[in-house]
Amino acid sequence: MIDIQYIRDNKELVREKSQQKGYEVDVDSIISLDDQIRSKIPAIEEILKQRNQLASQFSNSTPTQDQIEQGRSLKEQASVMESEINDLKKQLQTLISGVPNMPLGMVPLGSSEDDNQVVKKIEPLELNFEAKNHWEIVDEDSLIDKTRASKVAGSRFVYLKGGLVRLQFAIINWVMDKLSDEEFIKQLIAENNLNISSKPFVPVLPPGIVNTASYHATTRLDAEEVTYKLAYDDMWMNASAEHSLCNMYQNEILLESQLPIRYLGYATSYRREAGSYGKDTEGIIRLHQFDKLEMEVFSTPNTGLDEHKLMVAIEEYFVNSLKLPYQLLEKCTADIGKPNAKGMDIEVWFPGQKKYRETHSADYMTDYQARSLKTRYRKADNSVEFVHTNDATVFAFSRILAAIMENYQTEDGQILVPDILKGYIGGMERL
C-alpha cells in the first residue's frame, strides 16, 4: 500500500498516476479521514493523561467514590473515542488499499496492453514446412492426455506423461544449477552493469495454500478471476510460488546484512481462469493446474531496481539458452498491475500459432507490497525502513513446454530436445 504521508504530500500526483493505471482514487476522502483521526488523537491522549494522574493520587490509598466514578467516566470516554478512531482507521485502510502503486517515470504511458513497448525482438527462423500447434504434434497415449484428465478433474486439466515430464524435471535441475551458482550471478551482474550482490538464489518449496490475511497482505489476491478458495477453511490455493514467498517475512524486521534475500520457488499453482472462457481450450497454454519456477527477492530500496534488471537478465538467459525466438516488452502504465511500479514481459514465438505468447513476467513493487506485509529491515544506523520486493518468472511449465514442442518440432512429427538440456535428460535426443 501507499504511505499516507506520501498521499498527503503528493495529492495531484497520486490522482494522475492512479488514473494512468486505470484507477480513480478519492484522495480528498483519504485525507479527510486521516485529518479526523489526527484531530482525535490529542483528545484521547489527554483523557489517558487524566486517568494516569487520577490513578497516581490513590496509588497508596483507597480511592473515594468520586474518584472511582471519575475514573469510570474517563475509561468510558477513552473507550468511545478509541472505537471511533478504529472505525475511521478501517475506513481509511479500505480507501488506501484501493490506491495502486505509483509507476516509475520510465514506465511508458498507455491505456491497454496494446501500448506495451517492444524493447528487443529475436525474429524466428523460417521453417521449411508448415508448423503444427503443440497439441497437434502429440497423441494422448504418449505425452498429453486431456480426455482422461477431464473425466477425473474436468476441463483445463491434463495428464503430462513420459518425455514431457522428464523434460520438465530436466529444466528444473538446470535452473537450480545455474541460480545456485554465484559465479553465474556475478557474470550476469557484470554483463548488465549492475551494482548489487552476487548472492545466489536459495531453492524453496513454499506452502501450497495461504490464509486469507496473508494473501490479502500480498496485494495479489484476486478472488473472482484467479484464486480457488477452500470450502471449509479460511485458506486459498496458491496461484503462484511468489504468493507464499513474498509474505514469508510479514511482520518481521530483517537486518540490512541479510539483504538481498533471493529465493527460487517451485510450486504447483492453481488458477480459476474465470475470465478466459473459450480461450486456449486446446493444448496446455491455459490450465487450472500447472507448475512454476519463480524468483522472489527482498532488497534495500537503493538496489531494488537493479534486482529487477537482474531478474529480467536471468529470464532472457534461459530463453536464449533454449534458442527460443522471443520479444521483450516494457509494460505500460495500464498493464503493469496494481502493486507494480514497473513490469516487463517476455513473449516467446509459437510457430504453430504464428504469434508471440507471454511466457514470463518480471514485477518490481518498490515498498508497496512490503508496507502492506509490514516487512522491514534495520539499517546500520539502527533506523528501520521497508524492504523492496521483486518477483519474476523463471518458467511456467505448461507454457514453456508448449513453446519447446512447437519450436523443436520436425517435419515428420518428432520433438527434439534442446541441446542445453540433453545432459539433464539422460542424453535423450527426442521426446
C-alpha positions in Angstrom: 0.0 0.0 0.0 1.0 3.7 -0.4 2.2 5.7 2.6 -0.5 8.1 3.8 2.1 10.8 4.2 3.1 10.4 0.5 -0.6 10.8 -0.5 -0.9 14.0 1.6 2.3 15.4 0.1 1.5 14.4 -3.5 -2.3 14.7 -3.9 -2.3 15.6 -7.6 0.5 13.2 -8.5 -1.4 10.3 -6.8 -4.5 11.2 -8.7 -2.6 11.4 -12.0 -0.5 8.3 -11.6 -3.5 6.3 -10.4 -5.5 7.3 -13.5 -2.6 6.3 -15.7 -3.1 2.8 -14.3 -6.9 2.9 -14.7 -7.8 3.7 -11.1 -10.0 6.5 -9.8 -8.8 7.4 -6.4 -10.7 9.5 -3.9 -7.7 11.4 -2.5 -9.9 14.0 -0.8 -11.8 11.4 1.3 -8.5 9.7 2.2 -7.0 13.0 3.5 -10.3 13.9 5.3 -10.4 10.6 7.2 -6.7 11.0 8.1 -7.5 14.5 9.4 -10.3 13.2 11.5 -8.0 10.6 13.1 -5.3 13.1 13.7 -7.7 15.5 15.3 -8.9 12.9 17.8 -5.5 11.7 18.9 -4.7 14.7 21.2 -8.1 14.3 22.9 -7.7 10.7 23.7 -4.1 11.3 24.9 -5.5 14.0 27.2 -8.1 11.5 28.6 -5.4 8.9 29.2 -3.2 11.5 30.8 -6.0 12.4 33.2 -6.6 8.7 34.0 -2.9 8.3 34.9 -3.0 11.4 37.1 -6.1 10.2 38.9 -4.6 6.7 39.4 -1.4 8.3 40.9 -3.5 10.1 43.5 -4.6 6.9 45.2 -1.6 4.7 44.5 -1.0 4.3 48.2 -4.6 4.9 49.5 -8.1 3.7 48.9 -9.9 5.8 46.2 -13.0 7.7 47.2 -16.4 7.1 45.5 -16.0 10.3 43.5 -12.6 9.2 42.3 -14.0 5.8 41.3 -16.8 7.4 39.3 -14.4 9.9 37.7 -12.1 7.0 36.7 -15.0 5.0 35.3 -16.1 8.1 33.3 -12.7 8.7 31.8 -12.4 5.0 30.9 -15.8 5.1 29.1 -14.7 8.3 27.2 -11.5 6.7 26.2 -13.3 3.5 25.0 -15.8 5.5 22.9 -13.0 7.6 21.3 -10.9 4.5 20.6 -13.8 2.9 19.0 -14.4 6.0 16.8 -10.7 6.1 15.8 -10.7 2.4 15.0 -13.7 2.8 12.8 -12.1 5.7 11.0 -8.9 3.7 10.6 -10.8 0.8 9.0 -12.4 3.2 6.5 -9.1 4.8 5.8 -7.4 1.4 5.3 -10.1 0.4 2.8 -9.6 3.6 0.8 -5.8 3.4 0.9 -5.8 -0.2 -0.2 -7.5 0.9 -3.4 -4.7 3.2 -4.3 -2.3 1.5 -6.7 1.5 1.7 -6.6 2.9 4.7 -8.4 4.5 3.7 -11.8 8.2 4.8 -12.1 8.9 7.6 -14.6 10.5 5.2 -17.1 7.2 3.3 -17.5 5.5 4.2 -20.8 2.0 5.7 -20.7 -0.7 3.5 -22.1 -4.4 2.6 -21.8 -4.1 -1.2 -22.5 -1.6 -4.0 -23.2 -1.6 -2.8 -26.8 0.6 0.1 -25.7 3.4 -2.1 -24.3 6.7 -1.3 -25.9 8.9 -3.9 -27.6 12.4 -3.2 -26.5 14.1 -6.3 -28.0 13.0 -8.8 -30.6 14.5 -12.0 -31.7 13.0 -13.0 -35.1 12.1 -16.6 -35.7 13.8 -18.7 -38.3 11.7 -19.7 -41.3 10.7 -23.4 -41.2 10.7 -25.3 -44.5 7.4 -27.0 -43.5 4.1 -25.9 -42.1 4.4 -25.9 -38.3 1.7 -27.5 -36.2 0.3 -26.4 -32.9 1.8 -28.3 -30.0 -1.5 -30.2 -29.4 -1.5 -31.4 -33.0 2.0 -32.9 -32.7 1.4 -35.3 -29.8 -1.1 -38.2 -29.2 -2.8 -38.7 -25.9 -1.1 -42.0 -25.2 2.4 -40.6 -25.2 2.7 -37.1 -23.8 -0.5 -35.2 -23.1 -3.8 -36.7 -22.1 -6.7 -34.2 -21.7 -9.5 -36.6 -22.3 -8.9 -38.8 -19.3 -8.0 -35.8 -17.1 -11.4 -34.3 -17.9 -13.0 -37.4 -16.5 -11.1 -37.1 -13.3 -10.9 -33.3 -12.8 -12.8 -31.5 -15.5 -11.7 -29.2 -18.3 -8.4 -27.5 -18.4 -6.6 -30.3 -16.6 -4.1 -32.7 -18.2 -2.0 -35.7 -17.6 1.5 -34.9 -18.7 3.4 -38.1 -19.4 6.7 -39.6 -20.4 9.2 -37.4 -22.2 7.4 -34.1 -21.2 7.7 -35.0 -17.5 11.4 -35.8 -18.0 11.8 -32.5 -19.9 10.2 -30.5 -17.1 12.5 -32.0 -14.4 15.5 -31.5 -16.7 14.7 -27.8 -16.8 14.2 -27.7 -13.0 17.6 -29.2 -12.4 19.3 -26.9 -15.0 17.7 -23.8 -13.4 18.7 -24.8 -9.9 22.3 -25.4 -11.0 22.5 -22.0 -12.6 20.8 -19.9 -10.0 22.6 -21.6 -7.1 26.0 -20.7 -8.8 27.4 -17.4 -7.5 29.8 -17.2 -10.5 26.8 -17.3 -12.9 25.1 -14.5 -10.9 28.3 -12.5 -10.9 28.6 -12.8 -14.6 25.1 -11.5 -15.3 25.7 -8.6 -12.9 28.8 -7.6 -14.8 27.3 -8.0 -18.2 24.4 -5.7 -17.2 26.4 -3.2 -15.3 24.5 -3.7 -12.1 25.7 -2.6 -8.6 24.3 -5.4 -6.5 25.4 -8.5 -4.5 26.3 -11.7 -6.3 24.5 -13.8 -3.7 22.9 -16.9 -5.3 19.2 -17.9 -5.1 18.1 -20.4 -2.5 15.7 -23.1 -3.7 12.4 -23.2 -1.8 9.3 -25.4 -1.8 6.7 -23.0 -0.4 3.3 -23.8 1.1 0.6 -24.6 -1.5 -2.2 -22.8 0.5 -2.3 -19.3 2.0 -4.6 -18.0 4.7 -6.8 -15.0 3.8 -5.0 -12.4 5.9 -1.6 -13.3 4.5 -2.9 -13.4 0.9 -4.7 -10.1 1.2 -1.4 -8.5 2.5 0.4 -9.6 -0.6 -1.9 -7.3 -2.6 -2.1 -10.3 -5.0 -5.4 -12.0 -4.0 -7.8 -11.9 -7.0 -10.7 -14.0 -5.7 -13.1 -13.5 -8.6 -10.8 -14.2 -11.6 -7.9 -16.2 -10.4 -7.9 -17.9 -7.0 -9.5 -21.0 -5.7 -10.8 -20.8 -2.1 -11.1 -23.9 0.1 -14.7 -24.5 1.0 -14.4 -25.2 4.7 -11.3 -23.3 5.7 -10.1 -19.7 5.6 -7.5 -20.7 3.1 -6.7 -20.2 -0.6 -4.9 -22.4 -3.2 -1.6 -20.8 -4.2 -1.8 -19.2 -7.6 1.9 -18.9 -8.0 5.0 -19.6 -5.8 5.7 -15.9 -5.1 2.2 -15.6 -3.4 3.5 -17.7 -0.5 7.1 -16.4 -0.7 6.6 -12.6 -0.5 4.8 -12.9 2.8 7.4 -15.2 4.4 8.8 -12.2 6.5 5.5 -10.4 7.2 5.5 -8.5 10.5 9.3 -9.0 10.8 12.4 -6.8 10.9 15.3 -8.1 9.0 18.9 -7.0 9.3 20.4 -5.0 6.4 23.3 -7.5 6.3 20.8 -10.2 5.4 19.8 -8.4 2.2 19.3 -9.2 -0.6 17.4 -12.4 0.1 16.9 -14.3 -3.1 14.6 -17.3 -3.4 13.8 -19.7 -6.2 10.4 -21.1 -5.5 8.9 -24.2 -7.1 5.1 -24.7 -6.7 2.1 -26.4 -8.3 -0.2 -23.5 -9.0 -3.9 -23.3 -9.3 -5.9 -20.7 -11.2 -9.7 -20.5 -11.9 -9.2 -18.7 -15.2 -12.8 -17.4 -14.8 -12.4 -14.7 -17.3 -11.0 -16.9 -20.1 -14.0 -18.9 -21.3 -13.4 -20.0 -24.8 -9.7 -19.0 -24.8 -6.9 -21.6 -25.4 -9.2 -24.6 -24.9 -6.8 -26.7 -26.8 -3.3 -27.7 -25.6 -1.7 -26.7 -22.4 -1.3 -23.0 -22.6 -4.1 -22.1 -20.1 -4.7 -24.7 -17.4 -6.3 -24.7 -14.0 -3.2 -26.5 -12.6 0.4 -26.0 -13.7 3.9 -25.9 -12.2 6.0 -22.8 -12.0 9.6 -21.8 -11.0 9.5 -18.2 -9.6 12.1 -15.8 -8.3 11.4 -13.7 -5.2 13.8 -11.0 -3.9 13.8 -8.9 -0.8 16.3 -5.9 -1.1 17.1 -2.4 0.1 15.4 0.5 -1.7 18.6 1.6 -3.4 19.1 -1.8 -5.0 15.5 -2.7 -5.9 15.6 -1.6 -9.5 18.9 -3.3 -10.2 17.4 -6.5 -8.7 14.5 -6.2 -11.2 17.1 -5.8 -14.1 18.9 -8.9 -12.9 15.8 -10.9 -12.9 15.0 -9.9 -16.4 18.5 -10.8 -17.5 18.1 -14.2 -15.9 14.8 -14.7 -17.8 16.5 -13.7 -21.1 19.5 -16.0 -20.4 17.2 -19.1 -20.0 15.1 -18.3 -23.1 18.2 -17.6 -25.2 19.9 -20.8 -24.0 16.8 -22.7 -25.2 17.2 -20.9 -28.5 13.6 -19.8 -28.5 12.8 -16.6 -30.5 11.2 -14.0 -28.2 10.4 -10.4 -27.7 11.0 -8.3 -24.5 8.3 -5.9 -23.6 8.3 -2.8 -21.3 4.8 -2.9 -19.9 2.8 0.4 -20.0 1.1 2.0 -17.0 -2.3 0.4 -17.7 -0.8 -3.1 -17.9 1.8 -3.3 -15.1 -0.8 -4.2 -12.4 -2.0 -2.5 -9.2 1.0 -3.3 -6.9 3.8 -2.9 -9.5 5.9 0.2 -10.1 7.5 -1.4 -13.2 7.0 -4.5 -15.2 8.4 -6.4 -18.1 7.2 -9.4 -20.1 8.8 -11.9 -22.4 6.8 -13.4 -25.2 8.1 -16.5 -26.9 7.4 -17.2 -30.6 4.9 -20.1 -31.2 5.4 -21.1 -34.8 2.3 -23.3 -34.8 0.2 -20.4 -33.7 2.3 -17.9 -35.7 2.5 -15.4 -32.9 4.4 -14.4 -29.8 2.8 -15.6 -26.5 3.5 -14.3 -23.0 5.7 -16.8 -21.1 7.5 -14.6 -18.5 6.8 -11.6 -16.4 9.0 -9.5 -14.0 7.4 -7.3 -11.4 9.1 -4.5 -9.3 6.9 -3.4 -6.4 9.2 -0.9 -4.6 7.9 -0.9 -0.9 4.2 -1.2 -1.8 3.9 -4.8 -1.0 6.3 -4.7 2.0 4.3 -1.8 3.5 1.2 -4.0 3.5 3.1 -7.0 4.8 5.0 -4.9 7.3 8.3 -6.4 6.2 11.1 -4.1 7.2 14.9 -4.1 7.7 17.1 -2.4 10.3 19.9 -0.2 8.8 23.4 0.2 10.2 22.3 3.5 11.9 19.5 1.5 13.7 16.7 3.2 11.8 14.1 0.9 10.2 12.8 1.0 6.6 10.5 -1.1 4.4 12.2 -3.6 2.1 11.7 -3.5 -1.6 10.3 -6.7 -3.3 10.6 -8.2 -6.8 9.3 -11.3 -8.3 9.8 -12.8 -11.8 9.0 -16.0 -13.7 11.8 -18.4 -14.4 9.4 -20.9 -16.2 5.7 -21.5 -16.2 6.0 -25.1 -17.3 2.8 -25.5 -19.3 3.7 -22.6 -21.5 7.4 -23.3 -21.9 6.8 -27.0 -22.6 4.3 -25.9 -25.3 6.9 -23.4 -26.7 9.6 -26.1 -26.9 7.3 -28.5 -28.6 6.3 -26.1 -31.3 9.8 -24.7 -31.9 11.6 -28.1 -31.8 9.1 -30.0 -33.9 10.3 -31.7 -37.0 8.5 -32.2 -40.3 7.9 -35.9 -39.5 6.2 -35.0 -36.2 9.1 -35.6 -33.8 10.0 -33.2 -31.0 13.8 -32.7 -30.5 15.3 -32.0 -27.1 17.1 -28.6 -26.8 20.9 -29.1 -26.7 21.3 -27.3 -23.4 19.0 -29.9 -21.7 20.5 -33.1 -23.1 22.9 -33.5 -20.2 19.9 -33.3 -17.8 17.7 -35.8 -19.5 20.0 -38.8 -19.9 21.1 -37.9 -23.4 17.7 -38.2 -25.0 17.6 -36.7 -28.4 13.8 -36.8 -28.9 10.8 -36.8 -26.6 
